[in-house]
Amino acid sequence: MGKGDYFCGWYFRCQGERNTIALIPAAHRTGGVWSASLQWISREAQGYLTFPYDRCRVERNRPWAVLGNNWFSPQGIRLDLHTKDLSAEGTLTFRNLTPLRYDIMGPFACIPFLECRHRVCSLGHSVSGQLRVNGREMVFQGGPGYIEGDQGRSFPRRYGWTQCAFPGGGLMLAVAEVPLGPVRFTGVTGAVRLGEKEYRLATYWGAKAEKPRNGVLTVHQGELTLTAALLDRGARPLLAPTRGDMRRIIRENVACRAHYVLRRGERVLLDLETDQAAFEYEYP
């Protein structure tokens, strides 16, 4: 990794009966200079704040960050933010985290110099507490939460990503263009939890993705087929890293309509249409 080319960010998505918010604390190194930021996105709005780096700490190997008076951890979140653009305060508590059985990257986690490494820390857990964001109360009473992280140099040039929690389980799926030296290939990482059963779909297990079209991601792996279809187009802008610098604009639906189908041969294991999905779709 070249000097100045690094980012590390953690994605905390919290859902309530009427509210959804995602908070992304991150650290960046550009031109040898470190900085820190916090992004937040809800159905109604989004924002981006920077912090003096000497008042911040973002861990690389676990979802733990301190940005000024704000902290983020596997146990919960505390916000104490008061700027001209954002006033946010409150505490959320996480319980019963569900990590995957093993690293979502599988053996790819051992490959050096990957453009971006992905980590899923909890596919689903309960979120309780209350936030007040720009005067609006956001109440969470045991709703679902999700935690993941990314680190490396840049987000993939083209990718689709989605995550959803549902009674008895949850899922995440990422399909991305992966540069590896002079070669580029389409990589797949995904997991679906149904009760006690975890289905892993990944390049290292032979998963292949169809060419994404019209907001639809389809992955085949042996007898398994997973399809994720984005049904909304109300995404909001977020900043993403390019060689460590947060200058690229991507778009995320933080709580939207999507349709998921998981099949094993002719048998349907999951058929879910929901308005509580998260979806990023960075394909033409």
Backbone bond lengths (Angstrom), bond angles and torsions (degrees), N, CA, C in turn:
res aa  C-N    CA-C-N  psi(-1)  N-CA   C-N-CA  omega(-1)  CA-C   N-CA-C  phi
1 M - - - 1.467 - - 1.517 109.17 -
2 G 1.312 116.77 123.29 1.446 120.06 -178.91 1.516 112.17 -69.13
3 K 1.325 114.82 153.80 1.453 119.58 178.98 1.520 109.80 -60.08
4 G 1.319 115.46 131.67 1.454 121.53 179.48 1.512 114.80 88.89
5 D 1.323 117.52 -3.90 1.458 119.90 -176.54 1.529 110.17 -110.15
6 Y 1.318 116.62 84.56 1.460 118.16 -178.32 1.523 110.33 -160.01
7 F 1.320 114.73 144.60 1.464 120.29 169.08 1.518 108.26 -145.84
8 C 1.303 115.70 154.27 1.462 122.70 173.46 1.520 107.34 -146.69
9 G 1.329 116.99 121.96 1.452 120.51 -178.50 1.521 111.73 -139.11
10 W 1.318 115.53 150.09 1.467 122.09 178.65 1.524 109.37 -121.00
11 Y 1.314 114.86 137.13 1.467 122.31 -174.16 1.525 108.50 -112.49
12 F 1.335 115.69 114.38 1.463 122.53 178.68 1.531 107.97 -111.14
13 R 1.321 116.74 111.00 1.463 120.59 178.13 1.528 108.77 -106.68
14 C 1.337 116.22 127.37 1.458 122.16 -175.06 1.524 108.85 -127.16
15 Q 1.324 116.10 130.01 1.461 121.12 -177.38 1.526 111.06 -122.88
16 G 1.317 114.35 140.17 1.445 121.74 172.34 1.524 109.16 -123.51
17 E 1.308 116.54 -176.00 1.462 119.88 -179.05 1.518 111.46 -62.07
18 R 1.342 116.80 -35.75 1.464 120.76 -177.51 1.526 113.36 -121.57
19 N 1.326 117.56 -4.35 1.457 120.73 -172.55 1.522 111.61 -131.49
20 T 1.315 115.33 145.56 1.460 122.11 169.89 1.522 107.95 -138.61
21 I 1.335 115.49 134.16 1.459 120.19 176.13 1.524 108.64 -142.37
22 A 1.321 116.26 141.49 1.455 122.21 172.70 1.520 107.93 -118.39
23 L 1.325 116.04 133.74 1.456 123.04 -179.89 1.518 108.65 -121.94
24 I 1.347 116.80 133.81 1.459 121.51 -173.14 1.526 109.70 -130.05
25 P 1.333 118.87 91.59 1.460 120.60 171.48 1.523 109.56 -78.83
26 A 1.332 116.74 141.40 1.467 119.53 -174.70 1.521 110.96 -152.65
27 A 1.334 114.15 156.86 1.463 122.32 172.07 1.519 108.34 -123.38
28 H 1.346 116.61 147.39 1.461 122.12 -177.00 1.525 108.89 -139.51
29 R 1.317 115.44 145.72 1.464 120.71 173.13 1.516 107.95 -125.45
30 T 1.317 116.63 117.27 1.464 122.71 -178.26 1.523 108.54 -132.01
31 G 1.324 115.82 123.25 1.458 119.55 -178.18 1.511 112.88 60.96
32 G 1.326 116.49 29.92 1.456 121.39 -179.68 1.509 114.27 81.20
33 V 1.337 117.80 -0.03 1.463 121.88 -177.82 1.526 109.51 -107.03
34 W 1.330 115.39 128.31 1.466 120.64 178.91 1.517 111.30 -87.98
35 S 1.331 115.52 146.07 1.461 121.96 172.64 1.520 108.43 -144.96
36 A 1.302 116.35 169.05 1.467 121.41 179.35 1.517 108.85 -138.18
37 S 1.331 115.07 153.36 1.458 119.39 -177.48 1.514 110.77 -149.29
38 L 1.319 114.20 162.46 1.461 121.92 172.24 1.514 107.77 -134.30
39 Q 1.320 115.83 124.37 1.466 121.16 171.47 1.514 108.63 -109.19
40 W 1.308 114.55 149.19 1.464 119.98 174.07 1.511 108.32 -141.55
41 I 1.320 114.92 148.19 1.457 120.25 -179.23 1.517 108.80 -147.41
42 S 1.314 115.61 135.61 1.464 122.78 173.88 1.524 107.58 -131.88
43 R 1.309 117.11 -177.32 1.464 119.49 177.33 1.517 111.37 -64.05
44 E 1.351 115.93 -28.84 1.461 119.45 -172.22 1.518 114.13 -94.35
45 A 1.336 117.53 -26.97 1.466 119.01 -171.62 1.521 110.13 -162.59
46 Q 1.352 114.63 174.39 1.451 121.16 175.50 1.526 107.71 -150.34
47 G 1.326 115.72 164.50 1.454 119.36 -179.73 1.509 111.69 -160.78
48 Y 1.347 115.23 164.98 1.458 122.41 -178.25 1.522 107.89 -142.89
49 L 1.341 115.57 127.09 1.456 121.38 -179.44 1.524 109.27 -127.89
50 T 1.325 116.84 144.41 1.453 121.55 173.32 1.522 109.65 -109.63
51 F 1.335 115.54 156.62 1.461 121.99 -176.56 1.522 109.66 -133.07
52 P 1.343 117.58 148.81 1.468 119.65 170.25 1.528 109.15 -60.15
53 Y 1.325 115.75 127.65 1.461 118.04 -171.46 1.526 112.37 -67.05
54 D 1.329 117.99 -25.76 1.463 119.33 -179.26 1.527 112.17 -70.23
55 R 1.339 117.31 -7.06 1.466 121.06 176.37 1.527 111.33 -108.88
56 C 1.338 116.33 16.36 1.464 119.88 -172.87 1.526 111.33 -131.86
57 R 1.322 113.90 156.97 1.465 120.81 172.63 1.517 107.75 -152.42
58 V 1.318 115.77 127.35 1.465 121.43 177.97 1.525 107.68 -126.76
59 E 1.328 116.88 116.93 1.460 121.50 -178.87 1.528 110.72 -73.90
60 R 1.324 115.80 147.17 1.459 120.48 178.50 1.530 112.32 -86.47
61 N 1.321 117.87 -34.56 1.457 121.62 -167.70 1.525 114.91 -105.37
62 R 1.312 116.68 2.15 1.473 120.01 175.68 1.520 108.12 -153.40
63 P 1.340 117.76 156.61 1.466 120.68 -177.95 1.530 111.49 -78.52
64 W 1.296 114.73 79.40 1.459 121.25 -175.55 1.522 108.46 -142.49
65 A 1.334 116.68 127.06 1.462 120.38 -178.22 1.521 110.00 -151.87
66 V 1.323 115.08 147.30 1.457 122.83 172.27 1.519 107.77 -127.06
67 L 1.317 116.48 123.26 1.465 122.70 177.02 1.526 107.04 -124.99
68 G 1.320 116.34 98.98 1.453 118.96 -176.04 1.514 110.66 61.74
69 N 1.324 117.13 -122.51 1.469 122.14 179.64 1.524 113.09 -91.69
70 N 1.320 117.37 11.48 1.458 121.88 -176.17 1.527 109.66 -110.81
71 W 1.339 116.09 136.08 1.467 118.06 178.83 1.519 110.84 -131.67
72 F 1.329 113.17 152.51 1.460 122.84 -176.39 1.527 107.06 -136.96
73 S 1.329 117.12 131.84 1.458 120.18 -177.79 1.520 109.40 -156.62
74 P 1.348 118.14 172.15 1.471 120.12 175.21 1.518 112.85 -64.22
75 Q 1.322 116.98 -15.50 1.467 120.30 179.34 1.528 112.99 -89.82
76 G 1.334 116.81 -18.98 1.446 118.48 179.93 1.517 113.24 156.10
77 I 1.326 115.12 -168.38 1.467 123.46 -175.70 1.523 108.87 -135.05
78 R 1.329 115.52 140.51 1.462 120.66 169.85 1.516 108.57 -128.01
79 L 1.328 116.98 127.26 1.465 122.09 179.95 1.521 110.11 -113.64
80 D 1.324 115.14 137.57 1.464 122.30 174.13 1.524 106.66 -148.76
81 L 1.342 115.35 76.72 1.458 123.40 -173.24 1.518 110.61 -119.81
82 H 1.318 115.50 130.58 1.462 118.99 178.22 1.524 107.96 -144.80
83 T 1.340 116.09 98.03 1.458 122.27 177.40 1.522 108.03 -128.26
84 K 1.340 116.07 178.17 1.460 118.84 179.23 1.521 112.32 -69.13
85 D 1.356 116.83 -21.84 1.459 120.89 -179.02 1.517 113.89 -101.64
86 L 1.326 117.11 -21.72 1.455 119.15 -173.75 1.517 110.78 -148.21
87 S 1.333 114.72 130.01 1.464 121.87 168.95 1.526 106.77 -120.88
88 A 1.319 116.57 118.52 1.468 120.56 -177.66 1.521 109.27 -144.49
89 E 1.304 116.33 130.13 1.456 120.77 177.81 1.517 109.32 -150.69
90 G 1.319 115.21 154.34 1.454 120.88 178.61 1.517 111.25 139.41
91 T 1.317 115.18 177.13 1.459 121.96 -176.98 1.523 109.71 -135.51
92 L 1.330 116.00 135.98 1.456 122.64 173.64 1.523 108.52 -120.45
93 T 1.334 115.92 142.08 1.459 122.53 179.05 1.514 109.64 -116.41
94 F 1.349 116.40 133.97 1.462 122.09 178.67 1.532 109.35 -106.24
95 R 1.326 115.55 139.91 1.466 120.86 176.98 1.526 109.58 -138.04
96 N 1.335 114.86 150.85 1.472 122.92 173.77 1.523 112.51 58.88
97 L 1.335 115.45 53.57 1.458 119.77 175.46 1.530 110.50 -62.81
98 T 1.336 116.33 147.72 1.467 121.41 179.90 1.529 109.21 -124.41
99 P 1.319 117.43 87.24 1.471 120.10 174.86 1.519 110.45 -69.57
100 L 1.314 116.12 157.95 1.454 120.45 175.71 1.525 109.99 -70.79
101 R 1.326 115.61 164.14 1.464 119.85 -177.46 1.521 111.75 -66.96
102 Y 1.335 117.16 -28.84 1.462 121.09 175.09 1.520 107.46 -158.17
103 D 1.322 116.24 168.39 1.468 124.08 -174.19 1.527 111.10 -49.42
104 I 1.345 116.63 131.45 1.454 121.32 -179.19 1.528 110.98 -62.37
105 M 1.343 118.11 -24.42 1.464 121.94 179.82 1.520 112.25 -81.56
106 G 1.339 118.10 -14.35 1.450 120.66 -178.93 1.519 110.91 55.12
107 P 1.336 118.81 -139.00 1.467 121.09 -179.43 1.524 113.58 -65.85
108 F 1.333 118.28 -18.62 1.468 120.38 178.03 1.528 111.44 -66.00
109 A 1.334 117.41 -18.25 1.461 120.41 177.18 1.523 111.66 -64.44
110 C 1.342 117.24 -19.58 1.465 121.85 -178.68 1.525 113.06 -92.10
111 I 1.337 117.90 -4.34 1.467 121.03 -178.20 1.526 109.23 -84.24
112 P 1.324 117.86 122.48 1.469 119.22 179.43 1.529 111.50 -74.63
113 F 1.318 114.88 159.28 1.465 123.78 171.02 1.527 114.00 65.43
114 L 1.330 117.76 24.22 1.456 118.58 172.12 1.524 109.43 -66.20
115 E 1.315 116.33 145.56 1.456 121.50 179.28 1.526 111.37 -60.77
116 C 1.332 116.29 -39.53 1.463 120.88 -177.19 1.524 108.97 -150.97
117 R 1.318 116.51 133.06 1.461 122.60 175.43 1.524 108.56 -112.29
118 H 1.310 115.07 136.16 1.459 121.38 -175.61 1.527 109.19 -110.73
119 R 1.318 116.42 147.88 1.459 120.99 178.25 1.521 109.13 -144.01
120 V 1.328 116.59 132.99 1.461 121.90 174.67 1.521 107.49 -108.09
121 C 1.319 116.14 117.03 1.465 121.59 -176.42 1.524 112.51 -94.60
122 S 1.309 117.34 -32.36 1.460 121.44 176.21 1.510 108.91 -153.29
123 L 1.336 115.51 119.03 1.462 119.94 178.77 1.524 111.11 -76.20
124 G 1.319 116.34 -16.91 1.455 120.20 177.74 1.515 110.98 -177.50
125 H 1.328 116.17 141.00 1.459 122.35 176.38 1.523 107.87 -159.91
126 S 1.310 117.51 172.17 1.457 120.39 179.98 1.524 110.35 -92.27
127 V 1.325 115.75 143.69 1.460 123.61 179.83 1.526 108.19 -122.01
128 S 1.331 115.83 125.41 1.463 120.64 178.44 1.516 109.38 -133.28
129 G 1.320 116.18 143.63 1.453 121.14 178.27 1.509 111.46 139.28
130 Q 1.320 115.17 -163.57 1.459 120.33 -174.87 1.515 110.15 -149.50
131 L 1.332 116.14 137.47 1.452 123.06 173.45 1.528 108.81 -120.84
132 R 1.307 114.84 150.92 1.469 120.62 171.20 1.517 106.49 -121.96
133 V 1.328 116.85 110.31 1.460 123.03 -174.00 1.526 108.75 -117.44
134 N 1.343 115.81 114.31 1.469 121.81 -178.27 1.524 111.65 48.85
135 G 1.328 115.13 44.46 1.454 122.00 176.34 1.506 115.47 84.66
136 R 1.313 117.64 -5.07 1.461 120.45 -178.29 1.522 110.47 -101.25
137 E 1.340 116.07 129.22 1.460 121.35 177.92 1.526 109.70 -79.12
138 M 1.327 115.90 131.91 1.456 122.17 176.03 1.522 107.43 -123.00
139 V 1.332 116.07 112.59 1.458 121.58 -174.59 1.522 109.46 -106.33
140 F 1.318 115.62 134.26 1.458 122.74 179.08 1.527 108.30 -125.60
141 Q 1.322 116.16 119.59 1.456 121.42 -176.47 1.530 109.91 -124.50
142 G 1.330 115.47 74.25 1.452 119.52 178.68 1.511 114.07 77.05
143 G 1.350 117.30 17.72 1.458 120.27 177.30 1.516 111.13 -71.18
144 P 1.325 117.57 170.61 1.464 120.19 -176.29 1.526 113.10 -77.93
145 G 1.329 114.63 147.59 1.451 121.95 174.03 1.512 110.68 -128.07
146 Y 1.317 115.90 167.16 1.466 122.41 -178.06 1.512 108.14 -151.52
147 I 1.343 117.34 140.50 1.463 121.62 178.78 1.521 109.23 -134.14
148 E 1.336 116.07 129.53 1.456 121.52 173.15 1.519 108.67 -143.87
149 G 1.330 115.65 171.69 1.452 120.05 179.49 1.511 111.64 -146.26
150 D 1.345 115.16 157.87 1.465 122.47 174.58 1.511 108.26 -136.92
151 Q 1.331 115.86 145.34 1.455 120.34 172.59 1.520 109.72 -151.93
152 G 1.307 115.80 155.54 1.459 120.90 -178.42 1.508 110.50 148.64
153 R 1.340 116.56 -139.51 1.462 121.73 179.48 1.523 112.39 -106.23
154 S 1.346 116.05 -45.18 1.462 120.18 -172.91 1.518 109.97 -148.81
155 F 1.336 115.41 154.07 1.454 119.97 168.11 1.537 108.56 -70.35
156 P 1.327 117.84 153.81 1.466 119.88 177.24 1.526 111.93 -57.40
157 R 1.325 115.53 148.75 1.466 120.55 -179.95 1.523 110.84 -62.98
158 R 1.336 115.66 -44.03 1.467 121.28 176.32 1.520 108.23 -129.60
159 Y 1.321 115.66 133.49 1.458 118.48 178.98 1.527 110.56 -163.97
160 G 1.324 114.87 159.96 1.453 122.61 168.72 1.515 107.73 -130.15
161 W 1.309 116.18 140.86 1.470 121.83 -178.13 1.524 108.77 -143.10
162 T 1.305 116.39 140.93 1.452 120.01 176.09 1.517 110.27 -150.03
163 Q 1.317 115.04 154.11 1.468 122.13 179.04 1.519 108.18 -149.10
164 C 1.330 114.84 144.43 1.457 119.67 179.69 1.516 109.56 -157.15
165 A 1.323 116.20 138.35 1.461 122.48 171.69 1.518 108.45 -107.69
166 F 1.325 116.03 147.07 1.457 120.66 179.35 1.524 107.83 -151.12
167 P 1.334 118.70 162.16 1.460 120.45 -178.76 1.529 111.38 -54.54
168 G 1.314 115.48 122.98 1.453 120.23 178.40 1.506 115.22 86.75
169 G 1.345 117.79 4.92 1.459 117.11 -179.96 1.508 114.13 175.32
170 G 1.320 114.75 -164.72 1.454 122.11 -179.79 1.514 109.31 -174.03
171 L 1.331 115.44 169.85 1.462 119.80 -179.80 1.511 111.03 -152.73
172 M 1.315 114.97 158.06 1.461 122.51 167.49 1.518 107.26 -145.48
173 L 1.325 115.63 149.15 1.453 121.09 179.05 1.521 108.30 -148.03
174 A 1.332 116.20 133.77 1.462 121.79 173.83 1.520 109.24 -132.27
175 V 1.322 115.90 131.33 1.456 123.97 175.19 1.521 105.94 -123.61
176 A 1.331 117.79 121.17 1.456 119.41 -171.07 1.519 111.64 -145.27
177 E 1.324 114.70 150.91 1.457 120.98 171.92 1.527 108.08 -79.56
178 V 1.322 116.31 121.12 1.464 121.86 -173.62 1.528 109.80 -113.84
179 P 1.349 118.79 118.19 1.460 120.13 173.61 1.528 110.20 -84.53
180 L 1.317 116.28 131.88 1.459 121.75 177.09 1.523 106.95 -136.40
181 G 1.341 115.09 94.35 1.458 119.66 -172.16 1.518 109.00 65.57
182 P 1.335 117.98 -132.55 1.474 120.76 -179.00 1.526 113.03 -81.25
183 V 1.316 117.35 -3.40 1.466 121.93 -173.61 1.527 110.16 -104.17
184 R 1.322 116.03 142.32 1.457 121.85 171.41 1.524 108.57 -121.83
185 F 1.333 116.01 134.05 1.456 120.24 177.60 1.517 108.78 -138.81
186 T 1.328 115.93 163.79 1.455 121.10 178.37 1.522 108.42 -91.32
187 G 1.322 115.68 116.01 1.455 121.65 -179.67 1.512 111.67 -99.24
188 V 1.317 115.77 151.57 1.470 122.75 -179.28 1.519 109.19 -127.81
189 T 1.317 117.06 131.76 1.460 122.85 167.15 1.515 107.27 -134.85
190 G 1.316 116.76 129.48 1.455 119.39 -179.34 1.517 111.68 -162.37
191 A 1.315 115.81 154.44 1.456 121.74 176.77 1.522 108.56 -149.17
192 V 1.315 115.86 140.06 1.465 122.47 175.50 1.526 107.00 -128.39
193 R 1.317 115.96 125.52 1.458 120.20 176.57 1.519 108.93 -109.73
194 L 1.320 115.79 121.82 1.466 123.29 175.96 1.523 106.93 -121.56
195 G 1.331 116.50 103.35 1.455 119.85 -174.92 1.515 110.21 63.41
196 E 1.323 117.06 -125.31 1.459 121.64 179.03 1.527 112.56 -89.69
197 K 1.317 117.81 -2.82 1.460 122.01 -175.99 1.521 110.68 -95.30
198 E 1.343 116.13 130.89 1.448 120.95 176.06 1.527 109.95 -115.25
199 Y 1.322 115.81 124.32 1.460 122.12 176.66 1.523 107.86 -102.98
200 R 1.320 116.68 123.98 1.452 121.78 179.65 1.527 109.29 -107.50
201 L 1.320 116.12 126.56 1.462 121.70 175.00 1.519 107.10 -120.26
202 A 1.329 116.08 120.57 1.457 118.78 -173.42 1.523 110.13 -159.46
203 T 1.329 114.67 155.50 1.457 120.46 178.45 1.523 110.89 -55.63
204 Y 1.335 116.60 -40.35 1.464 119.43 -177.67 1.525 113.07 -71.66
205 W 1.334 118.04 -7.58 1.471 122.30 171.35 1.529 111.21 -107.27
206 G 1.319 117.07 11.29 1.449 120.88 176.29 1.512 115.19 92.23
207 A 1.325 118.56 11.35 1.464 121.41 -179.28 1.527 110.95 -67.57
208 K 1.325 116.01 140.07 1.455 123.27 176.97 1.527 108.86 -127.82
209 A 1.320 115.55 138.30 1.465 120.13 179.97 1.518 110.46 -103.46
210 E 1.329 115.98 137.49 1.453 119.79 168.20 1.530 108.82 -70.39
211 K 1.320 116.38 159.14 1.447 120.16 177.88 1.523 109.24 -62.80
212 P 1.349 118.33 121.54 1.465 120.09 -179.28 1.524 111.57 -62.11
213 R 1.329 115.17 134.21 1.452 121.59 178.19 1.519 109.81 -143.49
214 N 1.334 116.01 136.78 1.473 121.95 171.33 1.522 112.71 53.68
215 G 1.332 116.20 38.73 1.460 119.63 176.50 1.509 114.69 77.23
216 V 1.323 118.39 17.38 1.470 121.77 -177.97 1.524 109.81 -114.04
217 L 1.331 115.92 127.52 1.457 123.73 173.79 1.520 108.13 -110.19
218 T 1.331 117.21 125.74 1.464 122.02 179.38 1.516 108.95 -130.80
219 V 1.332 115.02 128.20 1.464 121.80 -176.86 1.520 109.04 -126.85
220 H 1.321 116.17 136.00 1.464 122.64 177.04 1.524 109.16 -117.12
221 Q 1.308 115.69 138.09 1.464 121.80 175.83 1.529 108.41 -149.79
222 G 1.311 115.85 102.55 1.460 118.98 -174.88 1.516 109.98 58.27
223 E 1.336 117.13 -126.42 1.457 121.51 178.97 1.525 113.06 -80.92
224 L 1.335 116.89 -10.21 1.461 120.37 -176.57 1.527 111.46 -87.03
225 T 1.331 115.87 138.64 1.457 122.82 171.60 1.526 108.33 -135.21
226 L 1.321 115.54 126.24 1.465 121.27 176.69 1.521 108.60 -118.78
227 T 1.331 115.92 126.48 1.458 122.13 176.79 1.519 108.73 -120.02
228 A 1.330 115.89 132.25 1.464 122.64 175.47 1.517 107.76 -126.04
229 A 1.322 116.70 120.40 1.465 121.61 -175.73 1.525 110.18 -119.17
230 L 1.313 116.62 122.40 1.456 122.75 175.03 1.520 109.17 -78.28
231 L 1.338 116.52 123.83 1.460 121.05 -176.63 1.527 112.77 -107.42
232 D 1.339 117.58 -6.89 1.462 122.62 178.97 1.514 110.00 -115.09
233 R 1.326 116.85 157.41 1.458 121.51 176.71 1.527 110.65 -129.12
234 G 1.309 116.91 34.85 1.466 120.56 -177.21 1.516 113.03 -103.45
235 A 1.336 118.10 40.37 1.462 121.99 -175.79 1.525 111.30 -69.64
236 R 1.335 114.73 151.11 1.459 121.89 176.41 1.527 109.99 -111.00
237 P 1.336 117.46 152.59 1.466 119.88 -176.57 1.526 112.24 -75.63
238 L 1.325 114.91 142.78 1.455 123.81 170.16 1.521 108.23 -131.47
239 L 1.331 116.14 157.42 1.453 120.82 174.08 1.523 109.37 -93.45
240 A 1.328 116.15 141.44 1.455 122.49 -179.34 1.525 109.33 -132.65
241 P 1.348 117.75 155.90 1.463 120.82 -174.75 1.525 113.77 -79.96
242 T 1.313 114.43 139.57 1.455 123.14 167.23 1.523 106.61 -128.30
243 R 1.325 116.26 111.35 1.465 122.25 -172.83 1.513 110.83 49.95
244 G 1.328 115.28 46.18 1.450 122.20 175.51 1.509 115.20 83.68
245 D 1.312 117.60 -17.34 1.462 121.90 -175.85 1.522 109.62 -93.80
246 M 1.330 116.90 129.43 1.461 121.42 -177.37 1.524 109.77 -83.00
247 R 1.328 116.09 74.45 1.465 119.70 -177.16 1.530 113.06 -121.62
248 R 1.311 117.81 -9.59 1.462 120.06 -179.12 1.528 110.01 -88.14
249 I 1.312 116.76 140.63 1.466 121.16 177.23 1.524 108.97 -103.80
250 I 1.327 115.58 121.86 1.456 122.40 171.83 1.523 107.73 -114.15
251 R 1.324 117.02 178.35 1.462 119.48 -179.08 1.527 109.36 -134.84
252 E 1.329 114.37 136.95 1.464 120.31 -179.02 1.521 111.17 -129.03
253 N 1.323 114.74 137.55 1.458 122.36 166.17 1.523 106.38 -94.84
254 V 1.337 117.66 109.35 1.461 119.66 -174.54 1.526 112.52 -82.48
255 A 1.314 117.39 -22.15 1.474 122.06 176.78 1.523 106.83 -154.66
256 C 1.322 116.78 98.51 1.455 120.49 -171.07 1.524 110.75 -141.08
257 R 1.333 114.56 174.22 1.459 120.92 176.71 1.522 109.25 -82.60
258 A 1.329 114.32 134.38 1.460 120.67 176.44 1.525 107.87 -151.82
259 H 1.322 114.93 159.71 1.469 121.50 -179.74 1.525 107.88 -126.77
260 Y 1.333 115.47 127.26 1.463 121.86 -179.58 1.526 109.55 -121.04
261 V 1.330 115.13 136.09 1.463 120.73 175.28 1.532 108.04 -135.97
262 L 1.325 116.33 125.66 1.460 122.16 174.00 1.520 107.60 -117.49
263 R 1.329 115.63 124.94 1.472 121.43 -179.52 1.523 109.90 -123.77
264 R 1.304 114.39 146.70 1.460 121.45 166.14 1.517 106.16 -118.09
265 G 1.330 116.40 103.65 1.455 120.24 -172.07 1.523 109.12 62.87
266 E 1.306 117.01 -125.77 1.465 121.96 178.55 1.527 112.33 -89.23
267 R 1.318 117.35 -8.16 1.462 120.94 -176.63 1.518 110.63 -85.18
268 V 1.333 117.38 129.04 1.460 122.38 178.18 1.530 108.51 -89.74
269 L 1.334 116.09 117.17 1.461 121.30 179.03 1.531 111.74 -90.31
270 L 1.336 116.16 -30.01 1.465 121.59 -179.85 1.511 108.72 -150.66
271 D 1.316 116.55 131.00 1.466 123.04 173.13 1.514 106.34 -138.63
272 L 1.334 116.43 101.18 1.461 121.48 -170.28 1.517 110.61 -132.54
273 E 1.333 116.22 124.03 1.457 121.62 166.86 1.524 107.28 -112.41
274 T 1.332 116.20 129.88 1.459 121.14 -172.69 1.521 110.19 -142.67
275 D 1.317 116.13 157.76 1.467 120.65 172.51 1.524 110.36 -108.86
276 Q 1.354 116.73 19.88 1.456 121.55 -177.86 1.534 112.18 -121.50
277 A 1.319 117.08 29.91 1.461 121.58 -179.08 1.537 110.54 -90.50
278 A 1.314 115.78 154.72 1.465 122.30 167.06 1.530 107.14 -107.83
279 F 1.342 116.39 139.95 1.473 118.59 -173.97 1.529 109.14 -152.21
280 E 1.336 116.12 130.54 1.459 122.72 167.57 1.522 107.34 -121.84
281 Y 1.318 116.77 133.13 1.464 120.73 -176.77 1.517 107.56 -135.86
282 E 1.342 115.83 100.42 1.461 121.94 -177.40 1.534 110.09 -111.09
283 Y 1.315 114.78 53.91 1.474 122.16 173.15 1.515 108.06 -121.32
284 P 1.339 118.38 154.79 1.467 120.79 177.80 1.522 111.69 -59.54
